[in-house]
Amino acid sequence: MDISLLINNLTSRGFLPYYFETVDQAKTFLSSLIPQNSTIGFGGSVTVKDMRIPELFRDRGDQVFYRGFPISEQEKESIFEKIHTAEWFISSTNALTINGDLINIDGRANRVAEMLFGPKNVVIVTGVNKITSSIEEGISRVRNVAAPKNCVKLNKDTPCAKSGKCSYCGLPNTICRTTVIQHHPTFGQNVYIIIVNKNLGF
């Protein structure tokens, strides 16, 4: 895996990439990148959750919008609007190609929506396990690695939750409702890509 090639490709596409050897280094950088007293929204991400990034900023005193915290169902629904108008949005990606493409498949699409049109500053945190050689390999990774595990996590009764492989089921409860391939940051957004030399999330 050529990290320097990936960094160069991301930079040439207009992304703002950074590479760190450890989770702690990445979190220290994030603390310095995002000003104190910011409003920060989070997408659903096992990577971000396992790194305890929402807690990092909550404990720092920032205004954090995160559905993973203990909040009511009513608050969970209203939080999407707050995330959309936040100054910063932090999530992960399902796959990242060596050429610099971000690949994501969503059910509700709130995560990909904010990555494309929402907060001015977007931070994508990813482990090296999500780097793929091509868009095709990235889509395959999402459908046969990330999506089945997400279905298990969400208690979805889908074929992939049982087999671990995508069958393009098309069932009413499928979480594979939209596929987004992002080649460049959209106009008006700063997109930071934080790559950590660890296997993070799925």
Buried (B, 14 or more C-beta within 10 A) or exposed (E): EEBEEBBEBBEEBBBBBBBBEEBEBBBEBBEEBBEEEBBBBBBBBBBBBBBEBBBBBBEBEBBBBBBEBEEEEEEEEEBBEBBBEBBBBBBBBBBBBBBBBBBBBBBEBBBBBBBBEBBEBBBBBBBBBBBBEBBEBBBBBBBBBBBBBBBBEEEBEBBBBEEBEBEEEEEEEBBBEEBBEBEBBEEEBBBBBBBBBBEBBB
